[in-house]
């Protein structure tokens, strides 16, 4: 980032290649495709516009996800909603999280698909802050301290959000498996 700030245009290409996947998935897991694309582009435009004032006080990934968080909040405020659904994103989410639903032996593809849909539903039923913390951890491998910086909350708050998110997802999947 410092090289880009100093005028090295090729450094931007390196930054983009290194971070585009996790940033795009962050939006794709929370928004329909067209909205995710718009927000994704907005982050890069904000980075370009902020390059002259950038100060390296934390790792760049923290800065990028702080920009992404702010873009997402602005988007939600502008659209008047805090929860969306995008069934296409579930497969990649399960793979990224290493969830056991993706590796269950002895169940057919229909059962697997239903279980994934249930997990997807549970994720989107999480309160926004729990879902956001969980997705930031899954998508970017940010530490709890880094998630706290991105979301402007305390590290204890992040720990709590992650713990409650895991508990709700586990409980919901267990109840679903018992019923089916």
Buried (B, 14 or more C-beta within 10 A) or exposed (E): BEEBBEEEEEBBEEBEEEBEEBBBBBBBBBBBEEBBBEBBEBBBEBBEEEBEEBEEEEBBBBBBBBBBBBBBBEBBEEEEEBEBBBEEBBEEBBEBBEBEBBEEEEEEEEEBEBBBEBBBBBBBEBEBBBBBBBBBBBBBEBBBBBBBBBBEBEBEBBBBBBEBBEEBBEEBBEEBBEEE
